[in-house]
């Protein structure tokens, strides 16, 4: 597909898209802002040139509920520092609300949403990306729940003490670990949604077998478009997830949307790794980082467009119906310039709504995609948790 600028060909339809962005509840399940604030605290109440999310752009795009990602790198598990890092990042999300109470509101459950909608605030909650901070202690789950964690991505790009990763060739557990089975039960009891993004296929099937509540893929695109990429979710996984009333939240990252972009990224990574090896450069050194930055600038990847994101939504809808798909952008998590034309930041969400309208999606179905589907799954997790504790 050739690159092009996002163009509005039907101004009436675009006006309708903007209206829908204001009137429909929009939920994004994966925004990586907290890691940026951990590195350098900055004013996210004003328009920022850092990343793709701030209050002003979120309001402009119509975003209502933002899941802030509490990410910990897999290497922290090896040195026992995962929980300490997660706790620090969680504090920063609450600091956002304390610093700008007229801009942000923290919510702990779905019943709070109607009270705070249309108040000019962005509602914040949290998802934990990587279960490493649980650190083999089930009691840590309740602590995280009390602090506001509402989903946990069980692992990230390496296997951990809970399960195997889609990104890691080593399959330590061939699915979920014995401790991971206990984690799933406890998450069900607490009402914390289980997130299957990043986990291996075998771990996914274990989760489905073990969980009493529907699960989410918080930021996963469709494997159909990039065959063999286990990080994306396969057709069979989508069907299984839908049969269990879950939801796939589509990731906006260019590399997960189109095969030629992913293949070029893989080739670039290989070339950079070979350069480091041939020149005896430590991949974690500042020299390596500078070389990588220059390489990326000199060899930019092709760009997807907002149409590609709509194609992934279409695929899920055609496969299992409109009730099982939503949005998990990965804003602030994919690197500068790695988002599609027309979805460069959170303010551009009306462009996606416009694209769905051009494809003859009904307003009621767009409402489901924008947030209702995710809220259904979240509230069902809350209901099952009450059932399990009564």
C-alpha positions in Angstrom: 0.0 0.0 0.0 1.5 3.4 -1.0 2.1 6.0 1.7 -0.1 9.0 1.7 -1.4 11.7 4.0 -4.6 11.2 5.7 -7.3 12.8 3.6 -10.9 13.6 4.4 -13.0 13.0 1.3 -16.4 13.4 2.9 -16.6 16.4 5.3 -20.1 15.6 6.4 -19.0 12.1 7.4 -16.0 13.5 9.2 -18.1 15.9 11.1 -20.2 12.9 12.2 -17.0 11.1 13.3 -16.0 14.1 15.4 -19.5 14.2 17.0 -19.3 10.4 17.7 -15.9 10.9 19.3 -17.5 13.4 21.7 -20.6 11.5 22.4 -19.4 7.9 22.6 -17.4 6.5 25.5 -13.9 5.8 24.2 -11.6 3.4 26.1 -7.9 2.8 25.3 -6.5 -0.1 27.2 -2.8 0.5 26.6 -1.0 3.8 27.0 2.7 3.7 28.1 2.9 7.3 29.5 3.9 6.2 33.0 7.3 4.9 31.9 8.0 8.3 30.3 7.1 10.0 33.6 9.4 7.6 35.5 12.3 8.7 33.3 11.4 12.4 33.3 8.4 14.0 35.0 6.7 16.6 32.8 3.5 18.5 32.5 0.9 16.2 30.8 -1.9 18.6 31.6 -0.7 20.8 28.6 0.0 19.9 25.0 3.4 18.2 25.0 5.9 17.4 22.3 6.8 14.2 24.2 5.1 11.0 22.9 1.5 10.7 21.8 -0.6 11.3 24.9 -1.4 14.3 27.1 -4.6 15.7 28.6 -5.3 18.3 25.9 -4.8 15.9 23.0 -6.8 13.2 24.8 -9.8 15.6 25.2 -9.4 16.7 21.5 -9.6 13.0 20.4 -12.5 12.2 22.6 -10.7 9.7 24.9 -12.7 9.0 28.1 -10.9 6.1 29.8 -7.2 5.6 29.6 -5.5 2.5 31.0 -2.0 3.6 32.1 0.5 0.9 31.5 2.7 -0.1 34.5 5.5 -1.7 32.6 8.5 -3.5 34.1 11.3 -5.0 32.0 11.8 -8.8 32.2 15.4 -8.3 33.3 14.2 -6.9 36.6 12.8 -10.3 37.6 16.3 -11.8 37.6 17.5 -9.2 40.1 14.4 -9.0 42.3 13.5 -5.4 41.5 10.2 -5.8 39.6 7.8 -4.9 42.4 9.8 -1.9 43.6 9.8 -0.5 40.0 6.1 -1.2 39.6 5.3 0.5 42.9 7.2 3.6 41.9 5.4 3.9 38.5 2.0 3.3 40.1 2.7 6.3 42.4 3.3 8.5 39.4 -0.2 7.7 38.0 -1.8 8.8 41.2 0.5 11.8 41.3 -1.0 12.9 37.9 -4.4 12.9 39.5 -3.2 14.7 42.6 -1.4 17.3 40.6 -4.2 18.0 38.1 -7.5 17.0 39.8 -9.4 19.2 37.3 -7.9 17.2 34.4 -7.7 13.6 35.6 -9.9 11.3 37.7 -8.8 7.9 38.9 -11.4 5.1 38.7 -11.3 1.7 40.4 -14.4 0.1 38.9 -16.9 0.5 36.0 -19.7 1.8 38.3 -17.7 5.0 38.8 -17.6 5.9 35.0 -21.2 7.3 34.7 -20.5 9.7 37.6 -17.4 11.2 36.0 -18.2 11.2 32.3 -18.7 14.5 30.6 -16.9 16.4 33.4 -14.0 17.5 31.2 -11.7 14.9 32.8 -9.8 12.0 31.4 -10.6 8.9 33.6 -7.4 7.0 34.5 -7.0 3.4 35.6 -4.1 1.0 35.3 -3.0 -2.2 33.6 0.3 -3.9 34.6 2.4 -5.0 31.6 4.3 -8.0 32.8 3.3 -10.0 35.9 6.9 -10.1 37.2 6.1 -7.6 40.1 3.9 -10.3 41.7 7.3 -11.9 42.7 5.9 -15.3 43.6 3.6 -13.9 46.3 -0.1 -14.1 45.8 -0.7 -11.4 48.4 1.0 -8.9 46.1 -2.0 -9.2 43.8 -4.4 -7.9 46.4 -2.0 -5.0 47.1 -1.9 -4.1 43.4 -5.7 -4.4 43.1 -6.1 -2.0 46.0 -3.7 0.5 44.3 -5.9 0.3 41.2 -4.4 -2.3 38.8 -7.3 -3.6 36.7 -5.6 -5.9 34.3 -2.3 -7.8 34.3 -0.4 -8.8 31.1 0.9 -12.1 32.4 4.4 -11.7 30.9 6.3 -9.6 28.4 9.1 -10.4 25.9 10.7 -13.2 28.0 9.2 -16.1 30.1 8.7 -15.3 33.7 7.5 -17.1 36.9 3.9 -17.1 35.6 4.0 -18.2 32.0 5.8 -18.4 28.6 6.1 -15.4 26.2 5.2 -15.2 22.5 8.4 -13.2 22.0 10.8 -15.8 23.7 11.9 -18.9 21.9 12.6 -20.6 25.2 9.4 -22.3 26.5 10.1 -22.8 30.2 6.6 -24.0 31.2 5.0 -25.0 27.9 2.2 -22.6 28.9 1.3 -21.4 32.4 3.5 -22.3 35.4 2.0 -24.1 38.5 2.3 -20.7 40.3 0.7 -19.0 37.3 -2.4 -21.3 37.8 -2.8 -19.8 41.3 -2.3 -16.3 39.9 -5.2 -16.8 37.5 -7.5 -18.0 40.3 -6.6 -15.1 42.5 -7.0 -12.6 39.6 -10.5 -14.0 39.1 -11.3 -13.6 42.8 -10.1 -10.0 42.8 -11.7 -9.0 39.6 -8.4 -8.2 37.8 -8.7 -8.9 34.1 -6.2 -11.4 32.7 -4.4 -9.9 29.6 -3.2 -12.4 27.1 -1.1 -10.0 24.9 2.5 -11.1 24.8 1.9 -14.6 26.1 2.6 -17.8 24.1 -0.2 -19.6 22.3 0.0 -22.6 24.7 -0.2 -20.2 27.7 -3.3 -18.6 26.1 -5.1 -21.9 25.9 -4.1 -22.6 29.6 -5.5 -19.3 30.6 -8.8 -20.0 28.8 -9.0 -23.4 30.4 -8.3 -22.0 33.9 -10.1 -18.6 34.0 -13.6 -18.3 35.2 -13.8 -14.8 33.8 -13.5 -13.5 30.2 -10.0 -12.3 29.2 -8.7 -9.4 27.2 -5.8 -9.0 24.7 -5.0 -5.4 25.8 -2.9 -4.4 22.8 -2.7 -7.1 20.1 -3.3 -7.0 16.3 -4.2 -9.9 14.0 -1.7 -12.6 13.0 -3.7 -13.1 9.8 -1.9 -10.1 8.3 1.6 -11.2 9.5 1.6 -15.0 9.4 4.0 -16.6 11.9 4.1 -13.6 14.2 3.1 -15.1 17.6 3.0 -11.6 19.2 -0.2 -11.0 17.1 -3.3 -13.0 17.9 -4.3 -15.8 15.5 -7.7 -16.5 14.1 -8.1 -19.6 16.3 -7.2 -17.6 19.4 -9.6 -14.8 18.4 -12.4 -17.4 18.0 -11.6 -19.0 21.3 -11.4 -15.7 23.1 -14.7 -14.6 21.6 -16.3 -17.9 22.6 -15.4 -17.0 26.2 -16.8 -13.5 25.8 -13.4 -11.7 25.8 -12.2 -8.8 23.6 -9.2 -8.1 21.4 -7.9 -4.5 21.7 -6.2 -3.7 18.4 -2.6 -2.4 18.6 -1.8 0.6 16.4 2.0 0.0 15.9 3.0 0.0 12.3 5.1 -3.2 12.7 2.1 -5.2 13.9 -0.2 -4.0 11.1 1.5 -4.9 7.8 3.8 -7.8 6.9 6.3 -5.8 4.8 6.9 -3.3 7.6 7.5 -6.1 10.1 9.9 -7.9 7.7 11.9 -4.7 7.1 12.1 -4.1 10.9 13.4 -7.7 11.3 16.0 -7.2 8.6 17.1 -3.9 10.1 17.5 -5.4 13.6 19.6 -8.2 12.1 21.9 -5.8 10.3 22.4 -3.7 13.5 23.1 -6.8 15.6 25.7 -8.0 13.0 27.3 -4.5 13.1 27.6 -4.7 16.9 29.1 -8.2 16.7 31.6 -7.4 14.0 32.7 -4.2 15.8 32.7 -5.7 19.3 30.1 -3.1 20.6 28.1 -3.8 23.7 24.4 -3.7 22.6 23.5 -2.0 25.9 26.1 0.8 25.6 25.5 4.4 24.7 27.5 3.9 21.5 25.1 1.1 20.5 22.1 3.3 21.3 23.5 6.2 19.2 24.2 3.9 16.3 20.7 2.4 16.5 19.1 5.9 16.5 21.2 7.0 13.5 20.4 3.7 11.6 16.7 4.2 12.2 16.8 7.8 10.9 18.7 6.7 7.8 16.6 3.6 7.2 13.0 4.6 8.2 10.4 1.9 8.1 7.4 2.2 5.8 4.2 3.5 7.4 0.9 1.9 7.8 -2.3 4.1 7.7 -5.5 4.4 9.7 -7.0 2.1 7.0 -4.7 -0.7 8.2 -6.0 -0.4 11.8 -9.6 -0.5 10.4 -8.6 -3.6 8.4 -7.6 -5.4 11.6 -10.9 -4.4 13.2 -12.7 -5.6 10.1 -10.9 -8.9 10.3 -12.1 -9.6 13.9 -15.6 -8.4 13.1 -15.8 -10.8 10.1 -14.4 -13.6 12.1 -16.4 -13.5 15.3 -18.7 -10.4 15.2 -18.5 -6.8 16.4 -18.8 -7.6 20.1 -15.2 -8.8 20.5 -13.0 -6.0 19.3 -11.7 -2.7 20.8 -8.8 -0.3 20.9 -5.4 -0.7 22.7 -3.3 1.9 20.9 0.2 1.4 22.5 0.6 5.2 22.4 4.0 6.2 24.0 5.1 2.5 23.7 6.2 2.0 20.1 8.8 4.6 19.5 8.8 7.9 17.6 7.4 7.7 14.0 6.1 4.1 14.4 2.3 4.9 14.3 0.1 5.0 11.3 -0.6 8.0 9.1 -3.8 9.4 10.5 -3.3 8.0 14.0 -0.1 9.8 15.0 -1.4 10.6 18.5 -4.5 10.4 20.7 -6.1 13.5 19.2 -6.5 11.7 15.9 -9.0 9.1 17.1 -11.8 10.7 15.1 -9.9 9.7 11.9 -10.4 6.0 12.8 -14.1 6.6 13.5 -14.3 8.4 10.1 -12.7 5.4 8.4 -15.2 3.0 10.1 -18.1 5.2 8.9 -16.8 5.1 5.3 -17.0 1.3 5.7 -20.7 1.5 6.6 -20.3 0.6 10.3 -23.5 1.5 12.2 -23.1 4.0 15.1 -24.2 1.3 17.6 -21.4 -1.0 16.4 -18.8 1.9 16.5 -19.9 2.5 20.1 -19.1 -1.1 20.9 -15.7 -0.9 19.3 -14.8 2.3 21.0 -15.4 1.2 24.5 -18.6 -0.8 25.2 -17.1 -4.1 24.5 -14.2 -3.6 26.9 -16.6 -2.3 29.6 -18.7 -5.5 29.2 -15.7 -7.7 29.9 -14.5 -5.5 32.8 -17.9 -5.5 34.5 -18.2 -9.2 33.9 -14.9 -9.7 35.7 -16.3 -7.5 38.6 -19.5 -9.6 38.7 -17.6 -12.9 38.8 -15.3 -11.6 41.5 -18.2 -10.8 43.7 -19.6 -14.3 43.0 -16.3 -15.9 44.0 -16.0 -14.0 47.3 -19.6 -14.4 48.5 
